Amino acid sequence: MPGTQTNKFLITLAVMIPTLIEILDTSVANVSLTHIQGSLSAGQEEVTWVLTSYMVANAVVIPMSGWLARFMGRKRYLLLSLIVFTISSMLCGAATSLEQLILFRIIQGIGGGGLQPMSQAILLETYPPSQRGLAMGIFGMGVVVGPILGPLLGGYLTDNYSWRWIFYINVPIGALALYMITSFVFDPSFQERRAKGEKIDYVGLALLAIGLGSLQIVLDKGELKDWFSSGQIVILTATAAIALVALVFWELNHERPIVDLRIFKDRSFATGNFVMFLAFFAFFGSIVLLPLYLQTLMGYSAYLAGWVLGPGGAIALFMLPFVGKTTERVDARVLLGLGLLINAYSLYYMAGFNLRIDIETATFSRLIQGVGMPFIFVSCSFVAMAYVSKEQMNNASAIFNLLRNLGGSFGIAFVTTLLARRTQFHHSRLIENFYLYNPGFSYRLDELKFMFQGGLGSFSDNSNLALGHIYNSLQKQTAMLAYCDVFYALALIFVFLTGFLWIIRKPPSGQKFEMPAE
């Protein structure tokens, strides 16, 4: 790649700008849905397709981005993706109906799908093998911080301007990224191109689109439709399972597959992807749960809940390049294990929450997570990519980004479902004590009736008011116990992952490492 040494900083900046705006767009619209719903006269369930359509298109395009880079050249594909993303962002902002907005979000997701994996591949090639940890630290600044900044930025723009500006803001940033990529990013000499006359794997392409598209819809809509009690979810789940299983067999036996799954023969890459999938499964689950806990049980505003997440994001931003640099001196597997344990502790700490915690306690839990997550993202990315050849980097980055994103989607679906189930469980147990012959319940009821009637001078019967107060308290206690159960389950996932560290090959460190021959 020409100018890799002299323009390393400029190349990094050029590819990080589109990565950040693409990741921001996965979450920036979440807090604006009610405004979009009112502006476009949409139903509550219909408007959620603004989020789902983008995620489905993204999920389908990401794994095929390595093949598309080989098909048209990586720089050309990156520029085309960015142009499509930028123009569709402008069209999203100008949409006059929900149907238009969903269509433009699909196009935006198609354009955005290639930005993350291509940016990661370029960074990994720009930095020497011994500095890949640093490259992933820089890349992680967008991946880890983007989902936290997205709702904050979306809320600010929506409240102070209009929901349309969450899309319009991508236009000038996209134009800047186009200029920088055109000027500083080049295709490497070893970049394999599609041979003339080579047949396109249409079967693999169709199986990939059907399988991942169906799966993403199931993950986004499953809880809303009560999972398998919905015929639509059952059909989509069966479709996804059949298509994805067929895809694996087809691609493994195809000479030029859309997604080259043979790369999973590298045990470090396979294990690293598994660890990253489950780590983001638990991480994104907690990112969804904590603000919900604060808003629904503690009475925080969305803005205040966002500020609880903010310090953790800030410390992660600081830690990412530091951890990346540390991989040059310390075995990345040790750093990965440290990150897993820190995150396990942060979630164990959250599992001890009650209804009287202060904002400092909630913020501290996120600070712990902000320290631990960079160790996981950087180290796991480093060990997974350590022995991937440069020729396979586009394909490897596409798979890695797909599984990381799917981990987040599975995690969100898991925590929302488990939260509902545990809430039902604790409610059924606590309600058993809700009867007059229970001394504790009877005493509390009399106490509240006396308080509501204003002392001994009043003879009004306030039984219903007192019972309602006790029941509201019971519901809050029920929800709190359910949240704590889910936090604890996520903590166990991080502990479980430490058992896979021994499978990973020792990654390179120091300055003398050379890529092994294929």
FILOZA-556453 format. One record per residue (C-alpha): residue number from 1; x, y, z. Coordinates in Angstrom, 3 decimals, always signed. Example, Ala and Ser with C-alpha at 12.3 -4.5 7.8 and 13.67 -1.06 7.14 Angstrom:
(node 1; (+12.300; -4.500; +7.800)),
(node 2; (+13.670; -1.060; +7.140)),
% end
This chain:
(node 1; (+0.000; +0.000; +0.000)),
(node 2; (+1.701; +3.190; -1.093)),
(node 3; (+2.413; +5.638; +1.605)),
(node 4; (+1.656; +3.229; +4.430)),
(node 5; (+4.563; +4.383; +6.564)),
(node 6; (+4.424; +8.095; +5.818)),
(node 7; (+0.640; +8.414; +5.845)),
(node 8; (-0.253; +5.925; +8.594)),
(node 9; (-2.078; +8.565; +10.637)),
(node 10; (-3.971; +9.910; +7.617)),
(node 11; (-4.987; +6.410; +6.501)),
(node 12; (-6.216; +5.681; +10.027)),
(node 13; (-8.263; +8.869; +10.132)),
(node 14; (-9.621; +8.268; +6.625)),
(node 15; (-11.068; +4.835; +7.476)),
(node 16; (-12.151; +5.626; +11.042)),
(node 17; (-14.508; +8.447; +10.013)),
(node 18; (-16.842; +6.204; +7.951)),
(node 19; (-16.596; +3.438; +10.581)),
(node 20; (-17.756; +5.776; +13.325)),
(node 21; (-20.718; +7.235; +11.422)),
(node 22; (-21.841; +3.768; +10.305)),
(node 23; (-21.766; +2.422; +13.871)),
(node 24; (-23.499; +5.541; +15.179)),
(node 25; (-26.335; +4.939; +12.714)),
(node 26; (-27.084; +1.532; +14.217)),
(node 27; (-28.265; +3.242; +17.437)),
(node 28; (-28.727; +6.962; +16.697)),
(node 29; (-32.374; +6.525; +15.652)),
(node 30; (-33.412; +4.542; +18.757)),
(node 31; (-34.321; +7.595; +20.843)),
(node 32; (-36.030; +9.354; +17.910)),
(node 33; (-38.656; +6.725; +17.082)),
(node 34; (-41.517; +8.503; +18.850)),
(node 35; (-40.726; +11.732; +16.991)),
(node 36; (-40.543; +9.860; +13.657)),
(node 37; (-43.795; +8.073; +14.477)),
(node 38; (-45.624; +11.345; +15.077)),
(node 39; (-44.073; +13.146; +12.127)),
(node 40; (-44.883; +10.398; +9.611)),
(node 41; (-48.182; +9.239; +11.190)),
(node 42; (-46.915; +5.696; +11.722)),
(node 43; (-47.999; +2.937; +14.107)),
(node 44; (-45.858; +1.944; +17.089)),
(node 45; (-44.923; -1.463; +15.655)),
(node 46; (-44.491; -0.155; +12.104)),
(node 47; (-41.981; +2.521; +13.099)),
(node 48; (-39.569; -0.067; +14.569)),
(node 49; (-38.851; -1.142; +10.982)),
(node 50; (-36.749; +2.028; +10.764)),
(node 51; (-34.264; +0.167; +12.984)),
(node 52; (-34.860; -3.378; +11.732)),
(node 53; (-34.548; -2.565; +8.006)),
(node 54; (-31.102; -1.037; +8.521)),
(node 55; (-29.873; -3.964; +10.646)),
(node 56; (-31.146; -6.579; +8.173)),
(node 57; (-29.456; -4.903; +5.186)),
(node 58; (-26.285; -4.457; +7.228)),
(node 59; (-26.215; -8.100; +8.315)),
(node 60; (-26.607; -9.364; +4.746)),
(node 61; (-23.903; -7.147; +3.227)),
(node 62; (-21.169; -7.439; +5.890)),
(node 63; (-20.195; -11.098; +5.239)),
(node 64; (-20.107; -10.639; +1.470)),
(node 65; (-17.985; -7.465; +1.664)),
(node 66; (-14.754; -9.450; +1.293)),
(node 67; (-16.031; -10.947; -1.965)),
(node 68; (-17.286; -7.546; -3.168)),
(node 69; (-13.854; -6.047; -2.477)),
(node 70; (-12.296; -8.755; -4.634)),
(node 71; (-15.015; -8.277; -7.248)),
(node 72; (-14.460; -4.539; -7.825)),
(node 73; (-11.300; -3.635; -5.907)),
(node 74; (-11.297; -2.683; -2.241)),
(node 75; (-10.829; +1.076; -2.574)),
(node 76; (-13.500; +1.286; -5.267)),
(node 77; (-15.893; -0.785; -3.143)),
(node 78; (-15.181; +1.321; -0.048)),
(node 79; (-15.839; +4.539; -1.968)),
(node 80; (-19.020; +3.145; -3.535)),
(node 81; (-20.278; +2.021; -0.102)),
(node 82; (-19.593; +5.441; +1.341)),
(node 83; (-21.325; +7.233; -1.545)),
(node 84; (-24.408; +5.010; -1.203)),
(node 85; (-24.421; +5.512; +2.578)),
(node 86; (-24.077; +9.306; +2.332)),
(node 87; (-26.704; +9.836; -0.379)),
(node 88; (-29.187; +7.488; +1.322)),
(node 89; (-28.624; +9.346; +4.617)),
(node 90; (-29.695; +12.565; +2.904)),
(node 91; (-32.744; +10.800; +1.447)),
(node 92; (-33.656; +9.396; +4.888)),
(node 93; (-33.693; +12.918; +6.267)),
(node 94; (-35.901; +14.107; +3.430)),
(node 95; (-38.370; +11.181; +3.583)),
(node 96; (-42.036; +12.205; +3.607)),
(node 97; (-43.541; +8.822; +4.522)),
(node 98; (-42.605; +5.794; +6.598)),
(node 99; (-42.387; +3.626; +3.472)),
(node 100; (-39.825; +6.004; +1.944)),
(node 101; (-37.803; +6.123; +5.160)),
(node 102; (-37.676; +2.317; +5.453)),
(node 103; (-36.621; +1.999; +1.787)),
(node 104; (-33.839; +4.557; +2.204)),
(node 105; (-32.746; +2.888; +5.467)),
(node 106; (-32.378; -0.412; +3.601)),
(node 107; (-30.192; +1.320; +1.002)),
(node 108; (-28.253; +3.015; +3.812)),
(node 109; (-27.678; -0.379; +5.448)),
(node 110; (-26.430; -1.823; +2.141)),
(node 111; (-23.951; +1.044; +1.812)),
(node 112; (-22.910; +0.909; +5.466)),
(node 113; (-22.362; -2.860; +5.472)),
(node 114; (-18.983; -2.624; +3.763)),
(node 115; (-17.566; +0.225; +5.853)),
(node 116; (-16.672; -1.639; +9.058)),
(node 117; (-14.954; -4.740; +7.611)),
(node 118; (-13.080; -2.815; +4.924)),
(node 119; (-11.872; -0.224; +7.419)),
(node 120; (-10.691; -2.959; +9.778)),
(node 121; (-8.875; -4.800; +6.973)),
(node 122; (-7.128; -1.609; +5.836)),
(node 123; (-6.005; -0.800; +9.388)),
(node 124; (-4.660; -4.320; +9.924)),
(node 125; (-2.622; -4.051; +6.733)),
(node 126; (-1.452; -0.496; +7.377)),
(node 127; (+0.160; -1.436; +10.692)),
(node 128; (+2.880; -4.142; +10.915)),
(node 129; (+1.825; -7.483; +12.485)),
(node 130; (+3.390; -6.608; +15.851)),
(node 131; (+1.262; -3.413; +15.994)),
(node 132; (-2.055; -4.973; +15.034)),
(node 133; (-3.169; -4.633; +18.639)),
(node 134; (-2.691; -0.866; +18.381)),
(node 135; (-4.625; -0.863; +15.102)),
(node 136; (-7.506; -2.710; +16.767)),
(node 137; (-7.367; -0.306; +19.695)),
(node 138; (-7.929; +2.565; +17.301)),
(node 139; (-10.658; +0.663; +15.431)),
(node 140; (-12.321; -0.185; +18.747)),
(node 141; (-12.662; +3.508; +19.560)),
(node 142; (-15.458; +3.573; +16.996)),
(node 143; (-16.909; +0.122; +17.686)),
(node 144; (-17.156; +0.377; +21.484)),
(node 145; (-17.891; +4.083; +21.859)),
(node 146; (-20.249; +4.419; +18.859)),
(node 147; (-23.242; +2.602; +20.430)),
(node 148; (-22.907; +4.789; +23.548)),
(node 149; (-22.596; +8.095; +21.694)),
(node 150; (-25.395; +7.217; +19.237)),
(node 151; (-28.371; +7.656; +21.603)),
(node 152; (-26.816; +10.779; +23.172)),
(node 153; (-26.246; +12.407; +19.778)),
(node 154; (-29.645; +11.281; +18.496)),
(node 155; (-31.409; +12.667; +21.545)),
(node 156; (-29.591; +16.006; +21.342)),
(node 157; (-30.275; +16.518; +17.619)),
(node 158; (-33.903; +15.431; +17.907)),
(node 159; (-34.658; +17.619; +20.931)),
(node 160; (-32.868; +20.732; +19.670)),
(node 161; (-33.405; +20.504; +15.902)),
(node 162; (-35.370; +17.656; +14.287)),
(node 163; (-35.142; +13.886; +13.915)),
(node 164; (-34.159; +14.524; +10.282)),
(node 165; (-30.792; +15.881; +11.432)),
(node 166; (-29.723; +12.473; +12.761)),
(node 167; (-29.438; +11.570; +9.059)),
(node 168; (-28.433; +14.928; +7.578)),
(node 169; (-25.361; +15.089; +9.816)),
(node 170; (-23.875; +12.138; +7.896)),
(node 171; (-23.687; +14.149; +4.664)),
(node 172; (-20.789; +16.544; +5.456)),
(node 173; (-18.953; +13.845; +7.416)),
(node 174; (-19.374; +11.407; +4.518)),
(node 175; (-18.061; +14.014; +2.060)),
(node 176; (-14.955; +14.519; +4.222)),
(node 177; (-14.394; +10.755; +4.408)),
(node 178; (-14.734; +10.459; +0.609)),
(node 179; (-12.031; +13.083; +0.111)),
(node 180; (-9.651; +11.421; +2.595)),
(node 181; (-10.125; +7.886; +1.253)),
(node 182; (-9.626; +9.101; -2.326)),
(node 183; (-6.424; +10.882; -1.304)),
(node 184; (-4.763; +8.476; +1.128)),
(node 185; (-6.094; +4.904; +0.725)),
(node 186; (-4.825; +2.602; -2.027)),
(node 187; (-5.331; -1.032; -2.998)),
(node 188; (-2.332; -3.175; -1.980)),
(node 189; (-0.292; -4.951; -4.633)),
(node 190; (-1.262; -8.381; -3.249)),
(node 191; (-4.999; -7.634; -3.423)),
(node 192; (-6.579; -10.518; -5.333)),
(node 193; (-9.078; -9.500; -8.006)),
(node 194; (-11.872; -11.541; -9.527)),
(node 195; (-10.588; -13.348; -12.603)),
(node 196; (-12.162; -12.533; -15.952)),
(node 197; (-14.913; -14.979; -16.764)),
(node 198; (-15.098; -16.277; -13.196)),
(node 199; (-18.661; -17.309; -12.321)),
(node 200; (-20.497; -15.534; -9.521)),
(node 201; (-21.697; -17.748; -6.679)),
(node 202; (-25.387; -16.885; -7.084)),
(node 203; (-26.549; -19.783; -4.891)),
(node 204; (-24.301; -18.690; -2.022)),
(node 205; (-25.433; -15.101; -2.497)),
(node 206; (-29.123; -16.089; -2.292)),
(node 207; (-28.647; -18.387; +0.730)),
(node 208; (-26.685; -15.692; +2.544)),
(node 209; (-29.318; -12.984; +1.936)),
(node 210; (-32.253; -15.221; +2.869)),
(node 211; (-30.582; -16.781; +5.920)),
(node 212; (-29.128; -13.665; +7.539)),
(node 213; (-32.083; -11.466; +6.584)),
(node 214; (-34.542; -13.880; +8.199)),
(node 215; (-32.336; -14.316; +11.273)),
(node 216; (-32.002; -10.568; +11.866)),
(node 217; (-35.775; -10.068; +11.633)),
(node 218; (-36.301; -12.885; +14.148)),
(node 219; (-33.839; -11.287; +16.588)),
(node 220; (-35.342; -7.804; +16.210)),
(node 221; (-39.026; -8.786; +16.281)),
(node 222; (-39.061; -12.016; +18.296)),
(node 223; (-39.694; -10.566; +21.770)),
(node 224; (-42.318; -8.170; +20.408)),
(node 225; (-44.260; -11.087; +18.882)),
(node 226; (-43.708; -13.445; +21.862)),
(node 227; (-41.257; -15.591; +19.911)),
(node 228; (-42.554; -18.979; +18.799)),
(node 229; (-46.166; -18.265; +19.638)),
(node 230; (-46.071; -16.234; +16.398)),
(node 231; (-46.385; -18.184; +13.148)),
(node 232; (-44.348; -15.540; +11.336)),
(node 233; (-41.397; -15.973; +13.740)),
(node 234; (-41.580; -19.774; +13.422)),
(node 235; (-41.479; -19.575; +9.610)),
(node 236; (-38.618; -17.049; +9.606)),
(node 237; (-36.625; -19.123; +12.129)),
(node 238; (-37.026; -22.275; +10.044)),
(node 239; (-36.091; -20.346; +6.897)),
(node 240; (-32.977; -18.903; +8.552)),
(node 241; (-31.882; -22.304; +9.903)),
(node 242; (-32.321; -24.129; +6.596)),
(node 243; (-30.674; -21.361; +4.536)),
(node 244; (-27.669; -20.940; +6.862)),
(node 245; (-27.013; -24.686; +7.200)),
(node 246; (-27.238; -25.041; +3.413)),
(node 247; (-24.924; -22.021; +3.056)),
(node 248; (-22.216; -23.667; +5.171)),
(node 249; (-22.225; -26.871; +3.108)),
(node 250; (-22.425; -24.995; -0.190)),
(node 251; (-19.624; -22.528; +0.574)),
(node 252; (-17.260; -25.207; +1.903)),
(node 253; (-17.547; -27.052; -1.410)),
(node 254; (-17.480; -24.042; -3.726)),
(node 255; (-14.236; -23.073; -5.450)),
(node 256; (-14.883; -19.305; -5.192)),
(node 257; (-17.357; -18.836; -2.314)),
(node 258; (-19.031; -15.582; -1.335)),
(node 259; (-17.831; -16.215; +2.223)),
(node 260; (-14.733; -18.392; +2.584)),
(node 261; (-15.472; -20.438; +5.713)),
(node 262; (-12.262; -22.472; +5.374)),
(node 263; (-10.555; -19.762; +7.395)),
(node 264; (-12.106; -21.314; +10.515)),
(node 265; (-9.457; -24.047; +10.244)),
(node 266; (-7.231; -21.555; +12.071)),
(node 267; (-8.080; -22.361; +15.686)),
(node 268; (-7.101; -18.895; +16.917)),
(node 269; (-9.441; -17.242; +14.413)),
(node 270; (-12.272; -19.667; +15.206)),
(node 271; (-11.884; -19.329; +18.985)),
(node 272; (-11.409; -15.565; +18.805)),
(node 273; (-14.661; -15.217; +16.864)),
(node 274; (-16.502; -17.395; +19.388)),
(node 275; (-15.189; -15.351; +22.322)),
(node 276; (-15.991; -12.047; +20.586)),
(node 277; (-19.517; -13.228; +19.729)),
(node 278; (-20.355; -14.109; +23.335)),
(node 279; (-18.478; -11.116; +24.783)),
(node 280; (-20.527; -8.680; +22.685)),
(node 281; (-23.591; -10.806; +23.465)),
(node 282; (-23.110; -9.972; +27.155)),
(node 283; (-21.759; -6.443; +26.622)),
(node 284; (-24.628; -5.218; +24.451)),
(node 285; (-27.106; -6.932; +26.740)),
(node 286; (-25.813; -4.906; +29.678)),
(node 287; (-25.741; -1.683; +27.613)),
(node 288; (-29.477; -2.164; +26.979)),
(node 289; (-30.347; -3.226; +30.553)),
(node 290; (-28.641; -0.530; +32.617)),
(node 291; (-30.448; +2.501; +31.109)),
(node 292; (-33.748; +0.607; +31.299)),
(node 293; (-33.127; -0.139; +34.983)),
(node 294; (-32.377; +3.493; +35.723)),
(node 295; (-35.323; +4.887; +33.753)),
(node 296; (-38.073; +2.396; +34.657)),
(node 297; (-37.164; +1.686; +38.301)),
(node 298; (-35.125; +4.689; +39.466)),
(node 299; (-37.027; +7.407; +37.609)),
(node 300; (-34.040; +8.741; +35.632)),
(node 301; (-34.649; +10.757; +32.489)),
(node 302; (-33.205; +9.416; +29.214)),
(node 303; (-30.631; +12.206; +29.281)),
(node 304; (-29.509; +11.414; +32.854)),
(node 305; (-29.342; +7.692; +32.078)),
(node 306; (-27.143; +8.559; +29.096)),
(node 307; (-24.780; +10.425; +31.381)),
(node 308; (-24.420; +7.308; +33.526)),
(node 309; (-23.138; +5.485; +30.434)),
(node 310; (-20.960; +8.413; +29.336)),
(node 311; (-18.011; +8.142; +31.788)),
(node 312; (-17.616; +4.444; +30.984)),
(node 313; (-17.450; +5.310; +27.281)),
(node 314; (-14.897; +8.049; +27.972)),
(node 315; (-12.594; +5.754; +29.922)),
(node 316; (-12.927; +3.078; +27.218)),
(node 317; (-11.909; +5.679; +24.635)),
(node 318; (-8.779; +6.426; +26.674)),
(node 319; (-7.972; +2.762; +27.372)),
(node 320; (-8.302; +1.362; +23.838)),
(node 321; (-5.033; +2.681; +22.319)),
(node 322; (-3.242; +1.985; +25.617)),
(node 323; (-4.310; -1.672; +25.541)),
(node 324; (-3.417; -1.845; +21.845)),
(node 325; (+0.108; -0.669; +22.594)),
(node 326; (+0.387; -3.091; +25.518)),
(node 327; (-0.163; -6.076; +23.191)),
(node 328; (+3.297; -5.379; +21.754)),
(node 329; (+4.843; -6.336; +25.131)),
(node 330; (+2.327; -8.584; +26.915)),
(node 331; (+0.728; -11.850; +25.743)),
(node 332; (-2.673; -10.788; +24.388)),
(node 333; (-4.285; -13.905; +25.872)),
(node 334; (-3.389; -12.639; +29.358)),
(node 335; (-4.908; -9.243; +28.538)),
(node 336; (-8.022; -10.949; +27.149)),
(node 337; (-8.434; -13.003; +30.338)),
(node 338; (-8.041; -9.842; +32.421)),
(node 339; (-10.726; -8.087; +30.378)),
(node 340; (-13.141; -11.002; +30.744)),
(node 341; (-12.729; -11.061; +34.523)),
(node 342; (-13.087; -7.270; +34.884)),
(node 343; (-16.316; -7.370; +32.869)),
(node 344; (-17.556; -10.337; +34.894)),
(node 345; (-16.962; -8.321; +38.076)),
(node 346; (-18.717; -5.216; +36.698)),
(node 347; (-21.843; -7.277; +35.941)),
(node 348; (-21.625; -9.068; +39.299)),
(node 349; (-21.511; -5.586; +40.853)),
(node 350; (-24.654; -4.610; +38.906)),
(node 351; (-26.337; -7.824; +40.089)),
(node 352; (-26.150; -6.364; +43.619)),
(node 353; (-28.193; -3.263; +42.729)),
(node 354; (-31.252; -2.329; +44.764)),
(node 355; (-33.896; +0.392; +44.522)),
(node 356; (-31.878; +2.818; +46.633)),
(node 357; (-28.624; +3.024; +44.675)),
(node 358; (-27.329; +6.504; +43.943)),
(node 359; (-26.039; +7.795; +40.614)),
(node 360; (-22.417; +7.344; +41.740)),
(node 361; (-22.994; +3.601; +42.239)),
(node 362; (-24.552; +3.210; +38.783)),
(node 363; (-21.788; +5.261; +37.154)),
(node 364; (-19.066; +3.304; +38.953)),
(node 365; (-20.411; +0.033; +37.559)),
(node 366; (-20.058; +1.443; +34.044)),
(node 367; (-16.574; +2.753; +34.801)),
(node 368; (-15.477; -0.790; +35.698)),
(node 369; (-16.924; -2.028; +32.420)),
(node 370; (-15.253; +0.844; +30.563)),
(node 371; (-11.894; -0.346; +31.888)),
(node 372; (-12.513; -3.995; +31.019)),
(node 373; (-14.088; -3.839; +27.563)),
(node 374; (-11.000; -2.450; +25.729)),
(node 375; (-8.973; -5.421; +26.988)),
(node 376; (-11.544; -7.755; +25.424)),
(node 377; (-12.060; -5.982; +22.105)),
(node 378; (-8.417; -5.229; +21.338)),
(node 379; (-6.956; -8.504; +22.592)),
(node 380; (-9.649; -10.695; +21.030)),
(node 381; (-9.328; -8.914; +17.676)),
(node 382; (-5.542; -9.272; +17.879)),
(node 383; (-5.470; -12.993; +18.674)),
(node 384; (-8.166; -13.772; +16.097)),
(node 385; (-6.316; -11.963; +13.282)),
(node 386; (-2.754; -12.757; +14.388)),
(node 387; (-2.156; -15.550; +11.872)),
(node 388; (-4.523; -14.461; +9.109)),
(node 389; (-2.656; -13.812; +5.857)),
(node 390; (-2.993; -10.445; +4.134)),
(node 391; (-4.712; -12.144; +1.196)),
(node 392; (-7.444; -13.403; +3.544)),
(node 393; (-7.782; -10.183; +5.555)),
(node 394; (-10.863; -8.837; +3.742)),
(node 395; (-12.724; -12.124; +4.176)),
(node 396; (-11.610; -12.515; +7.803)),
(node 397; (-12.649; -8.953; +8.697)),
(node 398; (-16.068; -9.473; +7.121)),
(node 399; (-16.721; -12.648; +9.140)),
(node 400; (-15.355; -11.124; +12.343)),
(node 401; (-17.554; -8.019; +12.066)),
(node 402; (-20.623; -10.089; +11.190)),
(node 403; (-20.268; -12.349; +14.231)),
(node 404; (-19.549; -9.401; +16.520)),
(node 405; (-22.711; -7.621; +15.334)),
(node 406; (-24.774; -10.806; +15.535)),
(node 407; (-23.492; -11.316; +19.076)),
(node 408; (-24.929; -7.926; +20.007)),
(node 409; (-28.273; -8.720; +18.345)),
(node 410; (-28.518; -12.117; +20.045)),
(node 411; (-27.557; -10.510; +23.369)),
(node 412; (-30.292; -7.874; +23.175)),
(node 413; (-32.895; -10.522; +22.272)),
(node 414; (-31.663; -12.745; +25.116)),
(node 415; (-31.742; -10.133; +27.878)),
(node 416; (-35.179; -8.767; +26.956)),
(node 417; (-36.635; -12.282; +26.908)),
(node 418; (-34.908; -13.449; +30.102)),
(node 419; (-35.926; -10.234; +31.856)),
(node 420; (-39.588; -10.867; +31.004)),
(node 421; (-39.390; -14.511; +32.147)),
(node 422; (-37.621; -13.717; +35.443)),
(node 423; (-40.070; -10.895; +36.123)),
(node 424; (-42.946; -13.374; +35.814)),
(node 425; (-41.108; -15.850; +38.073)),
(node 426; (-40.402; -13.360; +40.864)),
(node 427; (-43.888; -11.877; +40.615)),
(node 428; (-45.484; -15.292; +41.124)),
(node 429; (-43.276; -15.895; +44.182)),
(node 430; (-43.701; -12.504; +45.840)),
(node 431; (-47.455; -12.386; +45.265)),
(node 432; (-47.754; -15.524; +47.458)),
(node 433; (-47.202; -13.244; +50.484)),
(node 434; (-49.926; -10.823; +49.372)),
(node 435; (-52.703; -11.913; +51.801)),
(node 436; (-54.247; -10.522; +55.001)),
(node 437; (-53.201; -13.406; +57.285)),
(node 438; (-49.518; -12.681; +56.618)),
(node 439; (-48.416; -10.662; +59.705)),
(node 440; (-45.902; -8.607; +57.756)),
(node 441; (-48.361; -7.773; +54.987)),
(node 442; (-51.156; -7.003; +57.452)),
(node 443; (-48.920; -4.711; +59.517)),
(node 444; (-47.753; -2.804; +56.434)),
(node 445; (-51.347; -2.455; +55.168)),
(node 446; (-52.518; -1.000; +58.475)),
(node 447; (-49.528; +1.317; +58.577)),
(node 448; (-50.276; +2.683; +55.107)),
(node 449; (-54.020; +3.027; +55.774)),
(node 450; (-53.235; +5.054; +58.890)),
(node 451; (-50.767; +7.215; +56.939)),
(node 452; (-53.192; +7.853; +54.067)),
(node 453; (-56.126; +8.715; +56.323)),
(node 454; (-54.042; +11.480; +57.928)),
(node 455; (-53.943; +10.241; +61.513)),
(node 456; (-56.508; +9.251; +64.162)),
(node 457; (-58.950; +12.072; +63.380)),
(node 458; (-60.066; +10.617; +60.045)),
(node 459; (-62.292; +7.537; +59.574)),
(node 460; (-62.190; +7.133; +55.763)),
(node 461; (-61.312; +3.677; +54.442)),
(node 462; (-58.102; +3.875; +52.433)),
(node 463; (-57.666; +0.128; +51.938)),
(node 464; (-57.630; +0.292; +48.123)),
(node 465; (-55.100; +3.114; +48.144)),
(node 466; (-52.870; +1.229; +50.574)),
(node 467; (-53.178; -2.024; +48.585)),
(node 468; (-52.280; -0.192; +45.369)),
(node 469; (-49.203; +1.275; +47.019)),
(node 470; (-48.066; -2.161; +48.242)),
(node 471; (-48.707; -3.704; +44.815)),
(node 472; (-46.678; -0.998; +43.075)),
(node 473; (-43.831; -1.699; +45.487)),
(node 474; (-44.148; -5.404; +44.750)),
(node 475; (-43.887; -4.779; +41.002)),
(node 476; (-40.757; -2.683; +41.476)),
(node 477; (-39.183; -5.342; +43.692)),
(node 478; (-40.107; -8.000; +41.135)),
(node 479; (-38.489; -6.070; +38.288)),
(node 480; (-35.386; -5.295; +40.363)),
(node 481; (-34.846; -8.989; +41.167)),
(node 482; (-35.286; -9.879; +37.498)),
(node 483; (-32.713; -7.285; +36.402)),
(node 484; (-30.247; -8.583; +38.987)),
(node 485; (-30.761; -12.160; +37.737)),
(node 486; (-29.989; -11.125; +34.155)),
(node 487; (-26.897; -9.149; +35.202)),
(node 488; (-25.686; -12.217; +37.076)),
(node 489; (-26.290; -14.483; +34.052)),
(node 490; (-24.247; -12.121; +31.843)),
(node 491; (-21.433; -12.142; +34.409)),
(node 492; (-21.328; -15.950; +34.222)),
(node 493; (-20.903; -15.756; +30.438)),
(node 494; (-17.704; -13.737; +30.851)),
(node 495; (-16.379; -16.211; +33.432)),
(node 496; (-17.260; -19.113; +31.104)),
(node 497; (-15.250; -17.547; +28.260)),
(node 498; (-12.006; -17.593; +30.264)),
(node 499; (-11.943; -21.369; +29.759)),
(node 500; (-11.305; -20.936; +26.016)),
(node 501; (-8.080; -18.955; +26.338)),
(node 502; (-5.887; -22.070; +26.304)),
(node 503; (-7.167; -23.026; +22.812)),
(node 504; (-5.778; -19.843; +21.230)),
(node 505; (-2.240; -19.985; +19.848)),
(node 506; (+0.275; -17.647; +21.445)),
(node 507; (+0.008; -14.412; +19.443)),
(node 508; (+3.027; -12.420; +18.224)),
(node 509; (+4.678; -9.752; +20.334)),
(node 510; (+7.712; -7.552; +19.851)),
(node 511; (+8.992; -6.012; +16.660)),
(node 512; (+10.535; -9.023; +14.880)),
(node 513; (+7.417; -10.985; +14.068)),
(node 514; (+6.893; -11.976; +10.451)),
(node 515; (+3.705; -13.446; +9.018)),
(node 516; (+4.000; -17.199; +8.530)),
(node 517; (+3.895; -18.509; +4.992)),
(node 518; (+0.572; -19.956; +3.921)),
% end
